[in-house]
């Protein structure tokens, strides 16, 4: 009886642990990181050198290339990405995209397809991917659109679903309705840095 109880407790503990955290290959010291996306990557609302890629570069002591284009949709991003991957040859892509699709009410099936193709383009070059979830427009509690978690699971990539919703849900961390301020971008960079460290990339 004791053995059955012990086995049951072990099973419950293992079940509670869930899936092991996603790990990444250690990045070479000279490997650039490509930060790719729209205005959240570009740093709209930040003062000079306070966009998240600039802060992350200081935290990680390595080159982080800012390739954010304000207003860009996922369709436009998909067209732009392959040439940048070939030009910079990064070992890691940090992808923040899809917010403008939601604002423009582009069907989410199209957004998902474009993001999947971006991830496939990146993986085909043996480049790791970190995806950040963007919150859906909402007057109440913000959370990442559900397709970001689905993408992370199906594509087996590192994901952060909480940081942007937490920042954009706090008026003290925003420069306008949809963009962080300097403090918000600092927190975003720190969260990405911590997640990459925990995953073994840095």
C-alpha positions as CSV (number, residue, x, y, z in Angstrom):
1,X,0.0,0.0,0.0
2,X,2.8,2.4,0.9
3,X,4.5,1.6,-2.4
4,X,1.3,2.4,-4.3
5,X,1.0,5.7,-2.5
6,X,4.6,6.6,-3.1
7,X,4.3,5.9,-6.8
8,X,1.1,8.0,-7.0
9,X,2.9,10.9,-5.3
10,X,5.8,10.6,-7.8
11,X,3.4,10.6,-10.7
12,X,1.6,13.7,-9.4
13,X,4.9,15.5,-8.9
14,X,6.1,14.7,-12.4
15,X,2.7,15.7,-13.9
16,X,2.9,19.1,-12.1
17,X,6.3,19.8,-13.6
18,X,4.9,19.8,-17.1
19,X,7.2,20.1,-20.1
20,X,10.8,20.9,-19.5
21,X,11.8,24.5,-20.3
22,X,13.0,25.1,-23.9
23,X,16.8,25.3,-24.3
24,X,18.9,26.9,-27.0
25,X,22.4,26.3,-28.2
26,X,25.1,28.5,-26.7
27,X,25.7,31.5,-29.0
28,X,29.3,32.0,-30.1
29,X,30.7,35.2,-28.5
30,X,31.0,36.9,-31.9
31,X,27.5,35.8,-33.2
32,X,25.2,38.7,-33.9
33,X,21.5,38.7,-32.8
34,X,18.9,39.9,-35.2
35,X,16.0,41.8,-33.6
36,X,13.3,41.7,-36.2
37,X,9.8,43.2,-36.1
38,X,7.8,46.4,-36.3
39,X,7.6,49.5,-34.1
40,X,8.1,47.5,-30.9
41,X,11.5,46.5,-32.2
42,X,12.3,49.8,-33.8
43,X,11.7,51.5,-30.5
44,X,8.8,53.9,-31.2
45,X,8.3,55.9,-28.0
46,X,11.8,55.5,-26.8
47,X,14.5,58.2,-26.6
48,X,17.8,57.7,-28.4
49,X,19.5,54.4,-27.6
50,X,16.7,53.3,-25.3
51,X,15.1,50.8,-27.8
52,X,15.2,47.2,-26.5
53,X,17.8,46.0,-29.0
54,X,20.3,48.7,-27.8
55,X,19.7,47.9,-24.2
56,X,19.9,44.1,-24.8
57,X,23.3,44.6,-26.6
58,X,24.7,46.2,-23.5
59,X,23.3,43.5,-21.2
60,X,24.5,40.7,-23.4
61,X,27.8,42.4,-24.4
62,X,27.3,41.4,-28.0
63,X,25.9,42.9,-31.3
64,X,22.1,43.1,-31.5
65,X,21.0,44.4,-34.9
66,X,17.8,46.5,-34.8
67,X,15.7,45.7,-37.9
68,X,12.3,47.0,-36.7
69,X,10.1,48.9,-39.2
70,X,7.2,50.9,-37.7
71,X,3.8,50.0,-39.2
72,X,5.0,46.8,-40.9
73,X,2.5,43.9,-41.3
74,X,3.5,40.3,-41.1
75,X,3.2,40.0,-44.9
76,X,5.7,42.8,-45.4
77,X,8.0,41.4,-42.8
78,X,8.0,38.0,-44.5
79,X,9.1,39.7,-47.7
80,X,11.9,41.6,-45.9
81,X,13.3,38.9,-43.6
82,X,15.2,36.5,-45.9
83,X,17.6,39.1,-47.3
84,X,18.4,40.3,-43.8
85,X,19.1,36.7,-42.6
86,X,21.5,36.3,-45.6
87,X,23.1,39.7,-45.0
88,X,23.7,39.5,-41.2
89,X,24.0,35.7,-40.8
90,X,22.8,35.8,-37.2
91,X,22.7,32.8,-34.8
92,X,19.6,34.0,-33.1
93,X,16.4,35.8,-34.3
94,X,14.2,37.7,-31.8
95,X,10.8,37.9,-33.5
96,X,8.1,40.4,-32.5
97,X,5.5,40.7,-35.1
98,X,1.7,40.6,-35.7
99,X,0.6,43.6,-33.7
100,X,-0.2,45.7,-36.8
101,X,-2.1,42.7,-38.3
102,X,-4.4,42.8,-35.3
103,X,-4.8,46.6,-35.5
104,X,-5.7,46.3,-39.2
105,X,-7.9,43.3,-38.6
106,X,-6.0,41.1,-41.0
107,X,-7.4,37.5,-40.7
108,X,-5.3,35.8,-38.0
109,X,-4.9,32.7,-40.3
110,X,-2.9,34.9,-42.6
111,X,-0.8,36.2,-39.7
112,X,-0.1,32.7,-38.5
113,X,0.9,31.6,-41.9
114,X,3.3,34.5,-42.4
115,X,4.9,34.0,-39.0
116,X,5.3,30.3,-39.7
117,X,7.0,31.1,-42.9
118,X,9.4,33.5,-41.2
119,X,10.3,30.9,-38.6
120,X,10.8,28.3,-41.4
121,X,13.0,30.7,-43.3
122,X,15.1,31.2,-40.2
123,X,15.3,27.6,-39.2
124,X,16.3,26.6,-42.7
125,X,19.5,28.6,-42.1
126,X,20.1,26.8,-38.7
127,X,19.3,30.0,-36.8
128,X,17.6,29.8,-33.4
129,X,14.3,31.7,-32.9
130,X,12.8,33.5,-29.9
131,X,9.2,34.6,-30.3
132,X,7.5,37.2,-28.2
133,X,3.7,37.3,-27.9
134,X,1.9,40.6,-28.7
135,X,-1.3,41.4,-26.8
136,X,-4.6,41.6,-28.6
137,X,-6.2,45.1,-28.4
138,X,-8.3,45.0,-25.2
139,X,-9.6,47.6,-22.8
140,X,-9.3,45.2,-19.9
141,X,-6.7,42.6,-19.0
142,X,-4.1,42.2,-21.7
143,X,-2.7,38.8,-22.8
144,X,-0.8,37.6,-25.9
145,X,-3.0,36.5,-28.8
146,X,-3.5,32.8,-28.5
147,X,-1.8,31.9,-31.7
148,X,1.6,32.8,-30.3
149,X,1.6,29.9,-27.9
150,X,0.3,27.6,-30.6
151,X,3.2,28.7,-32.9
152,X,5.7,28.2,-30.1
153,X,4.5,24.7,-29.5
154,X,4.1,23.6,-33.1
155,X,7.4,25.1,-34.2
156,X,9.3,24.2,-31.0
157,X,10.8,27.6,-30.3
158,X,11.5,29.7,-27.3
159,X,8.6,32.0,-26.4
160,X,7.8,34.8,-24.0
161,X,4.0,35.3,-23.8
162,X,3.9,37.6,-20.7
163,X,6.3,40.4,-20.9
164,X,4.8,42.6,-23.6
165,X,1.2,42.2,-22.2
166,X,2.5,43.1,-18.7
167,X,4.3,46.2,-20.0
168,X,1.5,47.4,-22.2
169,X,-1.0,46.8,-19.5
170,X,0.8,49.4,-17.2
171,X,0.3,53.1,-18.1
172,X,3.4,54.0,-16.3
173,X,5.5,52.0,-18.7
174,X,3.9,53.3,-22.0
175,X,4.6,56.3,-24.2
176,X,1.2,56.0,-25.9
177,X,-1.6,53.4,-26.2
178,X,0.5,50.7,-27.9
179,X,4.2,51.5,-27.3
180,X,6.4,51.3,-24.2
181,X,8.4,54.2,-22.9
182,X,12.1,54.1,-21.9
183,X,11.4,52.2,-18.7
184,X,9.1,49.8,-20.6
185,X,11.7,49.0,-23.2
186,X,14.3,48.5,-20.5
187,X,12.1,45.9,-18.8
188,X,11.5,44.2,-22.2
189,X,15.2,44.0,-22.8
190,X,15.9,42.6,-19.3
191,X,13.2,40.0,-19.7
192,X,14.6,38.8,-23.0
193,X,18.1,38.7,-21.5
194,X,16.9,36.6,-18.6
195,X,15.0,34.3,-20.8
196,X,18.0,33.8,-23.1
197,X,20.2,33.2,-20.2
198,X,17.9,30.6,-18.7
199,X,17.7,28.9,-22.0
200,X,21.4,28.6,-22.2
201,X,21.9,30.9,-25.2
202,X,24.0,33.5,-23.3
